[in-house]
Amino acid sequence: MSTNPYAVQPHEQPSMPEPYLQPRQSGRAAPRVISALGGVLLSPVALGLVIYGGSRLQRTYAQAYSVGEDPLGLILLIVGGLLLLGVALLGVLSGLGPVLGGLIWGVIPGLTTLLGGSSVMSTLYDIGGRELGVGLVTWLVMGALFGSGFLLVGAGLVGTLVRRRSSRV
């Protein structure tokens, strides 16, 4: 045994960090659940507000050629747009939310309408009521709901890709 007080025994070697050791990743379950629930629950509300507000504004415009006559329609349209932005921003937590919301509430109904024809549209008109039904059928026929769904899917994919790329640097 050495009398040197600073000598380190072989079994007491200080642990050296490995140069290529990856930092420990925290659990991703909570962000994925929050994002998925937000995407599935907020997407129909946001799309419904945008569709309903747009339908009100369209009706007002058809009657008086003025969009500013219906402040409720304008407010609903803006709130719905902000909620859609919130769904897209859920891609920061996990891409699952915007992807699910876009597929369930945009892409699948759009494909169903394109493939199902007039029977699907008449059912949607009956379910949605007068103003929401007209707005929903208009959005489906124009492909706006289909496009909105793909935009949400794209936002989710971009969020996932950016998160993966930033962890490599």
MITI-661958 format. One record per atom (N, C-alpha, C): x, y, z. Coordinates in steps of 0.001 Angstrom, whole numbers, plus 500000, padded with zeros to 6 digits. Layout:
XYZ/...
! end
This chain:
500828498845500000/500000500000500000/500882501231500000/500505502213499227/501287503430499089/500964504394500217/501926505175500579/501710506191501607/501289507520500992/501228507561499693/500817508782499005/499310508979499196/498890510084499837/497458510279500081/496659510555498798/497366510918497740/496669511241496492/496614510074495510/497160508973495882/497159507813494996/495750507221494950/495369506791493783/494047506209493584/494224504716493366/493476503963494109/493535502527493955/492959502149492590/493415501036492020/492924500659490683/491418500449490628/490826499924491677/489385499687491644/488610500963491986/489283502017492387/488617503274492715/488904504343491662/489199503922490472/489481504874489402/488273505789489199/488505507084489033/487364507966488781/486722507614487442/485429507662487426/484745507280486197/484917508378485159/485363507970484030/485557508894482911/484326508817482022/483768509952481671/482619509890480762/483066509418479387/482222508601478786/482540508122477448/482298509243476452/483204509405475498/483084510562474601/481859510518473686/481359509337473363/480236509247472431/478942508823473107/478897508972474406/477700508604475143/476601509627474856/475434509145474457/474308510028474155/473670510501475459/473203511754475485/472516512207476704/471226511417476914/470893511250478149/469710510467478478/468459511222478045/467601510537477320/466375511146476821/465268510983477858/464527512056478056/463389511955478964/462253511238478242/461271510797478981/460145510072478408/459350510940477445/458899510370476346/458145511096475327/456655510763475391/456251509993476390/454852509568476449/453913510741476714/454228511578477677/453339512691478025/453172513676476864/454252514129476208/454049515035475069/453244514394473936/453442513108473718/452690512434472656/451201512367472985/450872512065474236/449469511978474639/448815513358474563/449504514386475060/448955515743475013/448739516181473570/449712515926472731/449600516311471327/448486515544470623/448411514243470871/447378513424470219/445981513850470660/445787514040471963/444478514477472451/444124515861471910/445102516755471906/444856518088471371/444508518048469894/445222517228469127/444949517132467700/443589516534467403/443226515501468136/441951514829467880/440772515659468394/440940516346469525/439827517090470110/439712518533469600/440843519189469330/440789520581468891/440540520734467389/440974519781466594/440809519903465142/439352520036464715/438427519183465200/437045519361464745/436425520666465241/436800521094466434/436271522362466948/436769523512466081/438079523509465797/438659524576464982/438068524576463580/438009523414462962/437447523343461609/435974523714461607/435238523298462614/433823523651462711/433623525153462846/434455525805463665/434348527252463808/434681527972462504/435721527528461836/436091528147460559/434983527933459528/434464526726459461/433410526422458483/432141527210458796/431732527232460064/430505527935460442/430654529448460239/431789529994460699/432021531429460514/432086531794459042/432754530976458246/432825531226456810/431474531118456139/430659530188456585/429315530026456028/428450531242456334/428560531756457566/427814532971457925/428269534156457079/429581534280456916/430095535392456105/429702535241454644/429691534027454154/429302533789452764/427838534155452552/426984533791453491/425564534126453387/425354535637453429/426067536309454347/425954537761454435/426445538426453158/427540537902452623/428090538467451395/427126538264450219/426496537104450168/425552536838449081/424329537750449166/423946538152450371/422774539012450534/423104540490450346/424250540932450861/424529542373450874/425865542743450237/426599541809449684/427922542051449100/428866542761450075/428789542386451345/429651542971452356/429984541895453384/431263541769453702/431690540748454652/431633541267456082/431834542537456298/431917543101457635/430594543239458353/429501542822457751/428185542976458359/427902541931459438/428670540880459515/428429539818460488/429649539666461395/429694540421462503/430874540325463373/431029538958464024/429916538265464308/430025536936464909/430714535966463951/430343536007462683/430995535151461693/432484535427461592/432843536713461619/434257537093461564/435012536592462786/434417536757463961/435063536311465202/435235534794465200/434190534066464784/434284532603464733/435361532149463760/435450532827462634/436469532494461641/437875532712462198/438086533814462891/439402534129463462/439751533157464589/438793532887465474/439046531955466588/439338530557466050/438575530123465042/438830528818464439/440204528747463792/440602529821463116/441941529855462516/443037529791463565/442839530500464679/443831530453465762/443899529069466401/442748528409466536/442757527037467069/443473526079466114/443273526268464807/444007525441463837/445514525685463943/445892526927464161/447304527236464382/447813526521465630/446980526503466684/447359525785467907/447543524299467665/446673523701466857/446815522277466527/448115522051465762/448415522934464826/449665522789464072/450875522941464993/450777523855465959/451893524058466887/452068522903467865/451062522058467996/451231520854468825/452314519942468258/452676520174466993/453769519418466389/455098519635467088/455200520715467874/456413520947468658/456546519875469736/455427519507470361/455453518453471378/455635517084470734/454778516804469761/454827515537469048/454061515718467749/454561515132466688/453887515226465408/452604514416465353/452373513608466351/451207512738466373/449892513511466374/449811514605467123/448575515370467235/448102515959465918/448933516779465255/448495517327463972/448251516255462912/449034515188462926/448836514119461939/447485513441462163/447196513081463412/445900512441463706/444733513366463402/444839514614463854/443769515574463599/443546515794462111/444628515903461360/444509516113459924/443934514913459193/444355513728459608/443828512519458957/442356512286459299/442031512355460598/440673512025461037/439659513074460602/440013514345460689/439030515405460462/439202516122459130/440187515749458320/440370516410457038/440518515464455869/441544514632455919/441857513765454783/440794512682454592/440443511979455647/439463510887455527/438083511400455116/437550512481455744/436260512991455245/436344513477453799/437476514079453420/437638514528452040/437639513370451061/438366512314451396/438378511124450535/437008510463450486/436346510399451628/435005509802451674/434050510565450765/434140511880450787/433273512690449939/433591512484448466/434883512462448146/435269512275446745/434844510908446224/434936509894447074/434602508540446635/433136508192446833/432462508850447801/431094508484448144/430026509184447337/430321510355446823/429352511050445984/428283511795446756/427118511917446143/426060512769446678/425405512208447935/425397510905448114/424775510335449317/425525510764450573/426853510810450487/427651511255451633/427383512728451902/427319513531450848/427093514967451038/425711515256451613/424690514537451181/423356514771451742/423299514349453203/423997513292453567/424053512871454973/424765513927455820/425871514458455316/426596515498456043/425760516758456182/424998517073455157/424127518245455227/423053518042456294/422519516838456372/421498516538457383/422078516563458795/423283516041458961/423919515992460283/424325517388460742/424879518168459838/425428519468460211/424414520561460443/423183520372460069/422211521449460204/422299522393459023/421578523491459112/421468524382457963/422787525079457615/423298525927458527/424484526707458193/425750525878458205/425928525057459229/427130524232459287/427112523192458180/425935522645457877/425834521655456798/426184522232455451/425675523436455162/426002524089453893/427491524393453828/428038524914454925/429466525227454953/430331523987454813/429939522922455494/430702521682455437/430687521080454041/429500521031453433/429410520494452072/430203521368451101/430150522688451293/430922523592450433/432408523336450586/432873523205451817/434294522935452061/434707521592451464/433838520601451586/434166519279451040/434209519303449522/433239519970448893/433195520013447434/434377520796446878/434738521895447553/435874522702447096/437210522040447393/437212521040448251/438464520378448631/439201521098449746/438562522087450374/439224522848451430/439476521999452675/438523521140453027/438712520284454194/439818519262453924/439839518733452727/440883517796452302/442255518472452381/442345519691451846/443604520439451887/444017520805453293/443059521195454131/443367521530455527/443911520308456264/443325519151455975/443822517921456596/445254517631456202/445569517797454919/446941517571454478/447904518599455073/447443519837455250/448305520836455884/448610520473457332/447618519966458060/447871519533459439/448810518327459477/448619517387458563/449528516233458491/450947516727458209/451074517658457292/452395518220456980/453012518928458167/452201519658458937/452723520341460129/453239519330461149/452524518222461301/452983517185462228/454278516539461770/454379516276460474/455603515677459942/456788516623460054/456567517898459786/457647518885459910/458102518988461361/457153519006462300/457528519053463710/458382517863464113/458037516698463624/458816515493463928/460202515572463311/460278515978462053/461576516054461378/462490517095462000/461945518229462387/462769519268463019/463287518796464360/462446518124465127/462875517623466433/463967516583466276/463855515715465300/464886514686465077/466180515307464591/466091516284463738/467288516916463203/468026517681464280/467309518369465176/467970519160466215/468665518265467241/468239517029467406/468888516146468374/470189515559467830/470398515613466516/471629515083465924/472782516065466016/472473517336466106/473526518350466077/474314518369467335/
! end
